[in-house]
Structure formats: C-alpha cells, structure tokens
Amino acid sequence: MLVTGALYLFVSTQEIADASQEFNDNVGKTQEFPNGAFIETAFFAAVGAAYIPIGVWATISKHTSKIPYILAIGGSMSLIILYVLSRTVDIPLVGQQDDVGFIDILSKVLQAGIIAVSAYIIVSIRRDKKLSLLA
C-alpha cells in the first residue's frame, strides 16, 4: 500500500509538470486552462495520500483489525474499475483516455496484489479469532 501511495504521488507530480509544460509551450496562443490535468493531479495526489495512512495503519495494527484491509480492497477495486471505465467511456472533464503505459500497468498489478493480500489477511484474522475462541 505504501509503494502504491508513493507511485500515485509520483504520478501526480508528473501530471502537474506535464500540464505546466504544455501551458508554457502555448504561451501567447489562445488556450484553455487545462482543468482536466489539474483535476487528474488532485485525484492522483488524493489517492496517494489515502493509500499511505491506510498502509501505515495496516502495518501498525499487525493483523488485529480488518478495517484497513477492507478499506484497501474497496479503494483498490474502485480504482481498477475507474481505470477500465476511463479507457472505455468518455468521462466528464478528462474525456476518454487512450494511453496505457508502464506506470498504469504497474499500479493495477500493485492494486490487484493489495486486494489479494488484504483478502488473505482478513481470512487469517477471522481464522485466528475462531481458533482463539476454541482454545
């Protein structure tokens, strides 16, 4: 979760740099304010900022609480679904995306790993609680 959060924060800095460069390249020309790029930047920064505390919480809780893992599963699944939708449907403000890059694939693989590992940990927590009740 921590690596995925850092990856999203990295992507947000890249988005703002790309938008700033595009804006600077077109100085003097009629151009619209790149709202989509700034919305994407804020979105990626918010996702990165959310993954990090949940990852820290999961690390600190040492498999005693299912809540951070449930949040991680829900968030990761939502992001994967949103990614697929952004490649297949025209989403307001950002449009339909057609690019698929290394970072896109890496983040989805990491999110699938978060889902799988979190589900395993939730099952382990349940099993451990049942065993402790039987003992």
N, C-alpha and C positions, 0 to 999 in steps of 0.2 A: 504494500500500500504506500509505503514511504517513497519507493522508487517511482511508482506511478504518479504520485503527487508532484515529485520533483520534475518528472517528464512533462506534466501538464503546465507547470510553472515555466519551464524552459520554452514550451510551445507558445505560451502567452507572450513572452518577451520577443520571440521571433515574429509573431503576428504584428505586434506594435512596431517593430523595426521595419517590417515589410511595408506596412501602411504608411509609415513616416517617409520611407524612401520613395514610394510611389507618389505621395503628395509632393515631395520636394522635386521629383523629376518633372512634374507637371506644373510647376510654379509659372505663373503668367498665362497659363491656358485656362479656359473655362473648365472647372471641375467641381464635382460634388464632394461634399465632406464624406469621407469613407466610413459611414456609420456601421456598415456590416463588419468591417475589420475591427473597429473598436468594441463592438458587441461580442465578436468572437474572442477578442483579447480578454475582456472582462469575464466571459464564460470560462475560458481555459484557466484563468487565474483563480476563479472561484472554485472550480473543480480541484485544481491542485491544492488550494488552501483547505479544502474539505478533506481530501484524502490524508493529508499529513496528520492532523489531530486524531482522526479515526485510527490510523496506523499506530500512533503513539498510545492511544487508549487500549487498543488490542494488545500491544506489547506489554503495557503496564498491568493489564488485568490478568495476564498469564492464564488464559483459558478458564477463567471463572465466570465471565459474563458473556452471554451470547449476543448482546445488543450491538457491539461494534462490528461483529461479523455479519449480522443481519443488515445493518446499515451499508456495509461494504458490498454485500451481494446486491441489495436493491439499487445502490448507486451505480455499480458496475454494469448491471443488466440494463439500467436506464440509458447509460452512455453508449452501450453497444447498440441498443435499439435506435437511439437518436442518430448514431453514425450511419446505420443502414438506411434510415429514413432520409438523411441528408444526401445520400447518394442516389436515392430513387424518387424523391418527391421535392418539389420546389418549396422550400421553407422560407417564410417571410424574413426579410432583412438580409439573409445570407444567400438565398437562392438555392439552386440545385448544384451541389458540388460534384465535380467530375475527377478530381485528383485523388489518387491513392498513393501514399508514399510510405517510406520505411517507418517513419515515426507513427503513422496511422496504424500500420500492421502491428508494430511493437506494442503500442498502447492497448490494442484489442487483445493481443496474446496475454499481456500482463493482467488485463481485466478478467479474461477467462480464467487465468490462474488464480486470481483473487477469489472468484466465485467458487472454483473447485476446492481450494484450500479452506476457505471460510465454511463451506458446507461440511467438509470433513471435520473441522474443528467443532462445529455445532453438534454434529453427531457424536463426537468424542465427549463433549461436555455432558450431553444427555446420558451417554453410556456410563460415564464416571459417576454421575449423580445417582443413577439406578443402582450401581454397584455399591456405592456408599450407603444407600438406604437398606440394602440387603445385608450388609455387614454388621 
